[in-house]
Amino acid sequence: MACLADGLYDGRMKQRLLAMAVLMISAGAFAADLADVKAVYLLPMSSGLDQYLAIRLTSGARLQVVTDPQKADAIFTDRIGAGFEKSLDDLYPTVKAKSADKNADKSDSTSPDYVRPAMQPLSKGRGAIFLVDRKTRDVLWSTFELPKSGAADDVKHAADKVAAKLEKQLKAPK
């Protein structure tokens, strides 16, 4: 009976080690993507958080905040979903987005012109912040920091916390 328990233990241990290896590899890939971000564009956010975040990010000198979305590696936003995807399509028109406008009535998923339906908003409330890769549209980093109120000091404090969390992630060893 001890051998069976040892075998079960070994099997579970192997699964845990494999899971940990996958997580470490994923974390390394995640950090590499985030490390590639040098310039960011900020979409308008609730309570003017984008303005305070821009000030804080540029003072840290880790990221350049750009006013031309074409120069950005990533986009900061406080909402993702259909509205955000529409904003990205407006900022960065793609062949796929243009064909979607022409073929809006097509819904056959086997058609080469089929366009996946937009995802539903994941953030309806305030406090969620996302850094999204401009090209892949993958969320590279996110956090939650809800200002106590819409007062300037509270929003500035929230922006400081968001920037500090991002800087900590950027400094994390790979």
N, C-alpha and C positions, 0 to 999 in steps of 0.2 A: 504494500500500500504506500510505503514511503517513496518508492520509485515512481509511482503514478503521480504523487504530489510533486515530486521533483521535476518530472516531465512537464506537468501542467505549469509549474513555476517557470521553467525554462521557456516554454512557449509564450507565456505572458510577458516574460522579460524581453524576449526577442521582439514581440509586437511593440512593446513600449520603446525599446531602443530604435526600432525602425521608424516609429512615429516621431521620436525625438530627432532622428536624422533628417526626416522629411521636413519637420518644422525648422530645423537649423538651416537647411538648404533654402527653404522658402524665405526665411528671414534674411539670408544673405542676398537673395535675388531682390527682395523688397528694398533692402538698404542700398543696393547698387542703383536701382531705379531712382530712389530719392536722392542719392548722391549726384546723379546726373543733372539734377535741377539746379540751374544757376539763375534763371530769370523767371519771374512770376507776374501774372496779370491778375488783378483782383476784380471780380464782378461786384456790383453793388450789393451790400449786405444790410441786414436789419440794424437800425439805430446808428448807421454810419460806421459800423465796426470795420469796414474795409479801409476807411481813411486812417483810423488809429492803427490798424494792423500794418498798413503801408509805412507809416512813420516808424513803427517799432521794428519792422523787418529791415528797413534801410539803415537804421541806426546800428543794427547788429552786424551789418556788412557781410553777412553770410549769403544773402540773396539780393539780387537786383530786382526792384519793382519797376516794371515797364508799363508805359501808357499805350503802347502799340501792341495789341494782342498777337500780331505776327511774329514779334520778337520773343514771345514767352515760350518757355519749356513746359510750364504747368500753369494751371488756373486755380485760384482760390475762390471758393464759393461757400455759401451757407445753406444751399439747397441743391439736391441732385434729384433727377427725375426727368419727366417730359419737358418741363420748362427749361431746365438746365441744358438738356440735349438740343432744344430749339435754339438756345443762346449760342451754343457751340456751333451749330449748323450755320447760324448767321455770321459768326466770327470767322469760321473756317469752313467755307463751303467745300463739299466733296462731290465727286462724281456720283457716289451712292445717294447723297442727299438730293442732288439735282434730279436723279432718276426717280427718287421717291415722290417728288412733287409731280412729275409727269404721270406716274403710275399709281396714284393714291388709291384708286379703286381696286387694284389688284390685291388679292388676299391669298392666292395659292402659294403655299410655302415651298412648292417644288419648282416654281417659276424662277428663272435666273434674276428677274427684276423684283422678286419678293424682298421687302424690307421688314425686318423684325419690328414689332410694335415697340414703342417707346416704353421704358420702365416707368412705373408709377413713382411719384415723389416719395423719397425715403425720409425726408426731413420736412415736417410741416411746422415744427416749433422752432424756437430760437435756441442758439447755443451750439448747434452742430456745425463744425467747420471741416471742409474737405479740400485737399490738394489733389487735383486731377491732372493726369498726364495729358497734354494737349493732343498728342498724336494717337495714343491708344485709347484714350478716354477712360483709363483705369484709375481708380482711386488709389493714389500712392500713399496717402497719409490722412488721418482724420483724428479729430478730438472733439470733446464736448466741453464748452466753457460758457455757461449762461451768465450774462451780466446781471447783477442784482436788480438793476433798473435801467431805463434808457438814459439816465443822467450821464453827462460826459465823463465824469470821473469813474463811474462804474464800467462804462464801455471801454475806456482806456485801460482800466485794470484788467478787464477780460482779454483785451488785445495783447497786453503784456504777458499774461499767462499762456495764451495760445502760442505766441512767438517763443517764449521760454521752452515750452514743450517741444516745439519743432526744432529749436536749436539743440536741445538735449538729444533728440533723435538723430540729428545730423552729425553730432559729435560722437555718437555711440560707435564703439569699435565694430568693424565689419566681421 
